[in-house]
Amino acid sequence: MAKLTDISWEDFSTLYLESKKPYLERQDGSLMPYHTLFAQQFDRNILERLCSLANRIRFINKSKEGALYLKNVLAHKRAMLYFSQPSSRTFLSHLAACQLLGITTGSVRDAATSSEFKGESHEDSIRTFSSYFDMIIMRSPERGLAEKMAWELSNSERPIPILNAGSGKDQHPTQALLDIYTLIRSFENKGGLDGRTVVFCGDLLRGRTVRSLSYLLTDFNDIKQIFVAPKELQVPDDVIEILKKKNIRFEIGDDLREATKIADAVYMTRIQDEWDESKGESAKIDTSRFKFRAEELALLGKESIIMHPLPRRDEIDTCCDHDPRAMYWRQMRNGMWIRAALIASSFGFERTIMDCGY
């Protein structure tokens, strides 16, 4: 079985993402991830197992006795939440997931409060955290940093798992997990997720949640993906190349209302102007036709849903919030459950929870 200790960083970093997957699995043969770095690590089997585990955790946690049981599952573990990029939902969701399982947590939410402010390298910071904790959950504006740190720790005398909670503009795998979990739960009593049409709308160029979810959807049968955005913010070529390679049906357009008419799920995103190369760059783009309002809501199918990774600006009107098809608040809560499932699996406790008596 492939291990990160068997390959140099130079060789590992140049592999295609799919080829990196075997190096990131647990060594117990479960095929569950040890390090979680990108969406390409998850196939349908793993996704369904994680969703089943999330459902099991939800069920157990409904009773006081069950909740107390869960708090003892990983009470011997500690997790470091290292968030050098601003976040509220992702941070709190991972924190709540750890608390569900009894994990003790520590956090750094601003690099200015760590020794990196004094010039310490990322590698030394991570090695320091690994001295005190059993897992590092990290979010960074730097592309590829989580991968590099996972390799570094795996080749140290204290290898511990790393969970990527967002890296640069490229990957946000745990967000994609909660998105898939939301889709599966939304359609589980309506014929399932296979054969659905998913519309992505907004800043598709820089939205890492879109890249990760688009890939996970390729694990399901006959999913059609429609990308609706201004031409300046349309989905990047690397996403399209993957869809073509996997023979996935897709369309690229700029008419949200027409796409809404045939959508089973509309996934809205905000403008990611924090990535602007010059101040005010995104404000020059006309995004007025890429907002979900009462008019679009009237066109949406009765069993269809609206999703959003949040935070929201004005791309979904608040008039949609109390419609039963609005799933974005449920998405947030789903994130806590699926991340708890992922963390438990990373530590090798999938079967412990699935087979318990609660």
C-alpha positions as CSV (number, residue, x, y, z in Angstrom):
1,M,0.0,0.0,0.0
2,A,1.3,3.4,-1.0
3,K,2.5,5.7,1.8
4,L,3.7,9.3,1.9
5,T,7.0,8.1,3.3
6,D,7.6,6.2,0.1
7,I,7.7,9.3,-2.2
8,S,9.6,12.6,-2.3
9,W,7.7,15.8,-2.1
10,E,8.9,16.8,-5.6
11,D,7.5,13.5,-7.0
12,F,4.3,13.7,-5.0
13,S,3.6,17.3,-5.8
14,T,3.7,16.6,-9.6
15,L,1.3,13.7,-9.5
16,Y,-2.3,14.2,-10.9
17,L,-4.7,14.5,-8.0
18,E,-6.3,11.1,-8.7
19,S,-2.8,9.5,-8.5
20,K,-2.2,11.1,-5.0
21,K,-5.3,9.4,-3.5
22,P,-3.6,6.1,-2.5
23,Y,-0.9,7.9,-0.6
24,L,-3.6,9.6,1.6
25,E,-5.6,6.6,2.7
26,R,-5.6,5.0,6.1
27,Q,-3.3,2.0,6.3
28,D,-5.9,-0.3,7.7
29,G,-7.4,-1.2,4.3
30,S,-10.6,0.8,4.9
31,L,-9.9,3.1,1.9
32,M,-11.1,6.0,4.1
33,P,-8.9,9.1,4.0
34,Y,-6.2,9.7,6.6
35,H,-5.3,13.1,5.3
36,T,-8.3,14.9,3.6
37,L,-6.9,17.4,1.0
38,F,-9.0,17.4,-2.1
39,A,-12.3,16.2,-3.5
40,Q,-10.7,13.7,-5.8
41,Q,-10.1,11.5,-2.8
42,F,-13.8,10.6,-2.5
43,D,-15.5,8.0,-4.7
44,R,-19.2,7.1,-4.5
45,N,-18.5,4.2,-2.0
46,I,-16.7,6.5,0.4
47,L,-19.2,9.3,0.0
48,E,-22.1,7.0,0.8
49,R,-20.3,5.5,3.8
50,L,-19.6,9.0,5.2
51,C,-23.2,10.0,4.6
52,S,-24.4,6.9,6.4
53,L,-22.0,7.6,9.3
54,A,-23.3,11.2,9.5
55,N,-26.9,9.9,9.7
56,R,-25.9,7.5,12.4
57,I,-24.2,10.2,14.5
58,R,-27.3,12.4,14.1
59,F,-29.5,9.6,15.3
60,I,-27.3,8.7,18.3
61,N,-27.0,12.3,19.3
62,K,-30.8,12.7,19.6
63,S,-30.8,11.2,23.1
64,K,-28.9,12.4,26.1
65,E,-27.4,8.9,26.6
66,G,-26.4,8.8,22.9
67,A,-24.8,12.3,23.0
68,L,-22.8,11.3,26.1
69,Y,-21.7,8.2,24.3
70,L,-20.4,10.2,21.3
71,K,-18.6,12.6,23.6
72,N,-16.5,9.6,24.8
73,V,-15.7,8.2,21.4
74,L,-12.7,10.5,20.8
75,A,-12.3,12.1,24.2
76,H,-8.6,11.0,24.1
77,K,-7.9,13.0,21.0
78,R,-7.0,16.7,20.5
79,A,-7.5,18.8,17.3
80,M,-5.8,22.0,16.3
81,L,-7.9,24.4,14.2
82,Y,-5.3,26.4,12.3
83,F,-7.3,29.1,10.3
84,S,-4.9,31.7,8.8
85,Q,-7.8,32.8,6.4
86,P,-10.9,34.4,7.8
87,S,-13.8,32.1,8.4
88,S,-16.8,31.8,10.7
89,R,-19.0,28.9,9.4
90,T,-16.2,26.6,8.4
91,F,-14.4,27.2,11.7
92,L,-17.5,26.8,13.9
93,S,-18.7,23.8,11.9
94,H,-15.4,21.9,12.5
95,L,-15.3,23.0,16.1
96,A,-18.9,21.7,16.7
97,A,-18.0,18.5,15.0
98,C,-15.1,18.0,17.3
99,Q,-17.2,18.8,20.3
100,L,-19.8,16.2,19.3
101,L,-17.1,13.5,19.5
102,G,-15.5,14.8,22.7
103,I,-12.3,16.0,21.0
104,T,-10.4,18.8,22.9
105,T,-9.6,21.7,20.6
106,G,-7.2,24.5,20.3
107,S,-7.1,27.2,17.7
108,V,-5.2,29.9,15.9
109,R,-7.4,32.1,13.7
110,D,-4.9,34.8,12.8
111,A,-1.3,34.3,11.7
112,A,-0.4,37.5,13.4
113,T,-1.1,35.8,16.8
114,S,1.3,32.9,16.0
115,S,5.0,32.8,15.7
116,E,4.7,33.1,11.9
117,F,4.4,36.8,12.6
118,K,8.0,36.5,13.9
119,G,9.1,34.8,10.7
120,E,8.5,31.2,11.6
121,S,8.0,28.9,8.6
122,H,4.7,27.0,7.9
123,E,6.6,23.8,8.4
124,D,7.9,24.7,11.9
125,S,4.4,26.0,12.9
126,I,2.8,22.7,11.8
127,R,5.5,20.6,13.5
128,T,4.9,22.7,16.7
129,F,1.1,22.0,16.5
130,S,1.7,18.3,16.0
131,S,3.6,18.2,19.3
132,Y,0.4,19.0,21.2
133,F,-2.4,17.8,19.0
134,D,-3.6,14.6,17.2
135,M,-5.1,16.3,14.1
136,I,-4.7,19.6,12.3
137,I,-7.7,21.2,10.6
138,M,-6.3,24.0,8.5
139,R,-7.6,26.8,6.2
140,S,-5.2,28.9,4.3
141,P,-5.2,31.4,1.3
142,E,-2.1,29.6,0.0
143,R,-2.7,27.0,-2.7
144,G,-1.2,23.6,-2.0
145,L,-0.2,24.3,1.5
146,A,-2.3,21.6,3.1
147,E,-0.7,19.0,0.8
148,K,2.8,20.1,1.6
149,M,2.1,20.0,5.3
150,A,0.5,16.6,5.1
151,W,3.7,15.3,3.4
152,E,5.9,17.0,5.9
153,L,4.1,15.5,8.9
154,S,3.9,12.0,7.4
155,N,7.7,12.1,7.0
156,S,8.2,13.3,10.6
157,E,8.4,11.3,13.8
158,R,4.9,12.4,14.7
159,P,2.6,11.9,11.7
160,I,-0.9,13.1,12.4
161,P,-3.8,13.7,9.9
162,I,-4.5,17.0,8.2
163,L,-7.9,18.1,7.1
164,N,-8.0,20.8,4.4
165,A,-10.7,23.3,5.4
166,G,-10.0,25.5,2.3
167,S,-6.8,26.1,0.4
168,G,-6.4,29.1,-1.9
169,K,-8.7,29.2,-4.9
170,D,-8.4,25.5,-5.6
171,Q,-10.0,23.1,-3.1
172,H,-12.5,23.0,-0.3
173,P,-13.2,19.2,0.1
174,T,-15.2,19.3,3.4
175,Q,-17.6,21.9,1.9
176,A,-18.1,19.6,-1.0
177,L,-18.9,16.8,1.4
178,L,-21.6,18.8,3.1
179,D,-23.0,19.9,-0.3
180,I,-23.2,16.3,-1.5
181,Y,-24.7,15.2,1.9
182,T,-27.4,18.0,1.5
183,L,-28.2,16.8,-2.1
184,I,-28.4,13.2,-1.0
185,R,-30.7,14.0,1.9
186,S,-32.8,16.3,-0.2
187,F,-33.6,13.7,-2.8
188,E,-33.4,10.5,-0.8
189,N,-37.2,10.1,-0.8
190,K,-37.7,11.6,-4.2
191,G,-35.8,9.1,-6.4
192,G,-32.3,9.8,-5.4
193,L,-29.5,12.0,-6.7
194,D,-28.8,10.1,-9.9
195,G,-30.1,11.8,-13.1
196,R,-30.4,15.2,-11.6
197,T,-29.6,18.6,-13.1
198,V,-27.4,20.9,-10.9
199,V,-27.0,24.6,-11.8
200,F,-24.0,26.5,-10.6
201,C,-24.4,30.3,-10.7
202,G,-22.1,33.2,-9.7
203,D,-18.4,33.5,-9.4
204,L,-17.5,30.1,-10.8
205,L,-13.9,31.1,-11.8
206,R,-12.7,31.6,-8.2
207,G,-15.2,29.7,-6.2
208,R,-13.3,26.7,-4.8
209,T,-16.6,25.1,-3.5
210,V,-17.8,24.9,-7.1
211,R,-14.6,23.1,-8.3
212,S,-14.8,20.6,-5.5
213,L,-18.6,19.9,-5.7
214,S,-18.5,19.6,-9.5
215,Y,-16.0,16.9,-9.2
216,L,-17.9,14.9,-6.5
217,L,-21.0,15.0,-8.7
218,T,-19.1,13.0,-11.4
219,D,-19.3,10.0,-9.0
220,F,-23.1,9.9,-9.6
221,N,-25.0,8.6,-12.6
222,D,-26.3,10.8,-15.4
223,I,-25.8,14.2,-13.5
224,K,-26.0,17.2,-15.8
225,Q,-24.1,20.3,-14.7
226,I,-25.0,23.8,-15.9
227,F,-22.7,26.7,-15.3
228,V,-24.3,30.2,-15.4
229,A,-22.0,33.2,-14.9
230,P,-20.7,36.4,-16.6
231,K,-18.1,35.5,-19.1
232,E,-15.4,37.0,-16.9
233,L,-16.3,34.7,-14.0
234,Q,-17.2,31.5,-15.9
235,V,-16.1,28.1,-14.8
236,P,-12.3,27.5,-15.4
237,D,-10.9,25.2,-18.1
238,D,-9.6,22.6,-15.7
239,V,-13.1,21.9,-14.4
240,I,-14.4,21.5,-18.0
241,E,-11.5,19.2,-18.9
242,I,-12.5,16.8,-16.1
243,L,-16.1,16.8,-17.1
244,K,-15.1,16.0,-20.7
245,K,-12.7,13.3,-19.6
246,K,-15.5,11.7,-17.6
247,N,-18.1,12.2,-20.3
248,I,-20.3,14.3,-18.0
249,R,-23.2,16.3,-19.5
250,F,-22.7,20.0,-19.0
251,E,-23.7,23.4,-20.4
252,I,-22.1,26.9,-20.1
253,G,-24.5,29.8,-20.3
254,D,-25.6,33.2,-18.9
255,D,-29.4,32.8,-18.5
256,L,-30.2,31.9,-14.9
257,R,-34.0,32.0,-15.4
258,E,-33.9,29.4,-18.2
259,A,-31.5,27.2,-16.2
260,T,-33.8,27.5,-13.1
261,K,-36.7,26.1,-15.1
262,I,-34.9,22.7,-15.6
263,A,-32.9,22.7,-12.4
264,D,-33.2,20.1,-9.6
265,A,-30.7,22.1,-7.5
266,V,-29.5,25.7,-8.0
267,Y,-26.1,26.3,-6.3
268,M,-25.6,30.1,-5.9
269,T,-22.3,31.7,-5.0
270,R,-21.1,35.2,-4.1
271,I,-18.6,37.2,-6.0
272,Q,-15.2,36.3,-4.6
273,D,-13.7,39.8,-4.7
274,E,-11.1,39.0,-2.0
275,W,-9.1,37.5,-4.9
276,D,-9.2,40.7,-7.0
277,E,-5.8,41.5,-8.4
278,S,-6.7,45.2,-8.3
279,K,-9.2,46.9,-5.9
280,G,-12.7,47.2,-7.3
281,E,-12.0,44.8,-10.2
282,S,-15.0,42.6,-9.6
283,A,-17.3,45.6,-9.2
284,K,-16.9,46.5,-12.8
285,I,-18.6,43.2,-13.9
286,D,-22.3,43.3,-14.5
287,T,-23.8,40.6,-12.2
288,S,-27.4,41.9,-12.1
289,R,-28.7,38.9,-14.1
290,F,-27.0,36.4,-11.8
291,K,-29.2,36.8,-8.7
292,F,-31.9,34.5,-7.3
293,R,-35.0,36.6,-6.5
294,A,-38.8,36.1,-6.3
295,E,-38.9,35.8,-10.2
296,E,-36.5,32.9,-10.2
297,L,-38.2,31.3,-7.2
298,A,-41.4,31.2,-9.2
299,L,-39.7,29.3,-12.0
300,L,-38.1,26.7,-9.7
301,G,-39.6,23.2,-9.6
302,K,-41.7,22.2,-6.6
303,E,-39.3,19.5,-5.5
304,S,-36.1,21.4,-6.5
305,I,-33.8,23.1,-4.0
306,I,-31.7,26.2,-3.6
307,M,-28.2,25.9,-2.1
308,H,-25.4,28.4,-1.2
309,P,-22.1,27.8,0.7
310,L,-22.5,31.2,2.4
311,P,-21.6,33.9,3.3
312,R,-24.3,35.5,1.2
313,R,-24.5,39.1,-0.1
314,D,-27.4,39.9,-2.4
315,E,-27.2,36.9,-4.8
316,I,-30.2,35.3,-3.0
317,D,-33.0,37.6,-2.0
318,T,-34.1,37.1,1.6
319,C,-37.7,36.6,0.3
320,C,-36.4,33.0,-0.5
321,D,-35.3,32.2,3.0
322,H,-38.6,30.8,4.3
323,D,-39.4,28.8,1.2
324,P,-39.1,25.0,1.9
325,R,-36.9,24.7,-1.1
326,A,-34.2,26.9,0.4
327,M,-31.6,24.5,1.8
328,Y,-28.7,26.8,2.6
329,W,-29.4,26.9,6.3
330,R,-29.8,23.1,6.4
331,Q,-26.5,22.9,4.5
332,M,-24.8,24.7,7.4
333,R,-26.1,22.2,10.0
334,N,-25.3,19.3,7.6
335,G,-21.7,20.4,7.7
336,M,-21.4,19.7,11.4
337,W,-22.7,16.1,11.0
338,I,-20.7,15.2,7.9
339,R,-17.5,16.7,9.3
340,A,-18.0,14.7,12.5
341,A,-18.3,11.6,10.3
342,L,-15.1,12.5,8.4
343,I,-13.1,13.2,11.6
344,A,-14.3,9.9,13.2
345,S,-13.3,8.0,10.0
346,S,-9.9,9.7,9.8
347,F,-9.2,8.4,13.3
348,G,-10.5,4.9,12.4
349,F,-13.7,5.0,14.4
350,E,-16.3,4.4,11.6
351,R,-17.2,0.9,12.6
352,T,-17.2,1.8,16.4
353,I,-19.9,4.3,15.8
354,M,-21.9,2.3,13.2
355,D,-22.0,-0.8,15.3
356,C,-22.7,0.8,18.7
357,G,-25.9,-0.1,20.6
358,Y,-27.6,3.3,20.4
